[in-house]
Amino acid sequence: MASESTTTTDHEEIRRWVEEHDGKPASVKGTEKSGKAGVLRIDFPGGAGEDQLEHISWDDWFAKFDEEKLAFLYQQQKADGSDSTFFKPVNR
C-alpha cells in the first residue's frame, strides 16, 4: 500500500486532522517576534513537548500560517496502512 499525502490551506481541514491525532497548535520557543508566533509546529503526544514548544491558540497559529503564505502537507496513512502524524508546512 502506498502512502498518500494531501496539501491544503483550509483551516477547518487542518484543525480537524490535527485534533483527530490529539495534536495542539504550537510554535518553537524562542522564535517569536514582536508578540507574534514563531516557527509553527504541531505538538503531538510523544513529540518534542513543552521544553521545545509553546502551545498557542488556533487563531495565532492560523494568523502566522496565512501571513507566511503557507500550505499544510499531511499524510493520512503510512505505507504500511497505519495512522500517520506526518505533516509539513510548505510554501503555497
Secondary structure in CASP SS format (residue, H / E / C, confidence):
PFRMAT SS
TARGET T0000
AUTHOR 0000-0000-0000
METHOD secondary structure of the structure
MODEL  1
M C 1.00
A C 1.00
S C 1.00
E C 1.00
S E 1.00
T E 1.00
T E 1.00
T E 1.00
T C 1.00
D C 1.00
H H 1.00
E H 1.00
E H 1.00
I H 1.00
R H 1.00
R H 1.00
W H 1.00
V H 1.00
E H 1.00
E H 1.00
H C 1.00
D C 1.00
G C 1.00
K E 1.00
P E 1.00
A E 1.00
S E 1.00
V E 1.00
K C 1.00
G C 1.00
T C 1.00
E C 1.00
K E 1.00
S C 1.00
G C 1.00
K E 1.00
A C 1.00
G C 1.00
V C 1.00
L E 1.00
R E 1.00
I E 1.00
D E 1.00
F C 1.00
P C 1.00
G C 1.00
G C 1.00
A C 1.00
G C 1.00
E C 1.00
D C 1.00
Q C 1.00
L E 1.00
E E 1.00
H E 1.00
I C 1.00
S C 1.00
W H 1.00
D H 1.00
D H 1.00
W H 1.00
F H 1.00
A H 1.00
K H 1.00
F H 1.00
D H 1.00
E H 1.00
E C 1.00
K C 1.00
L E 1.00
A E 1.00
F E 1.00
L E 1.00
Y E 1.00
Q E 1.00
Q C 1.00
Q E 1.00
K C 1.00
A C 1.00
D C 1.00
G C 1.00
S C 1.00
D E 1.00
S C 1.00
T C 1.00
F C 1.00
F E 1.00
K E 1.00
P E 1.00
V E 1.00
N E 1.00
R C 1.00
END
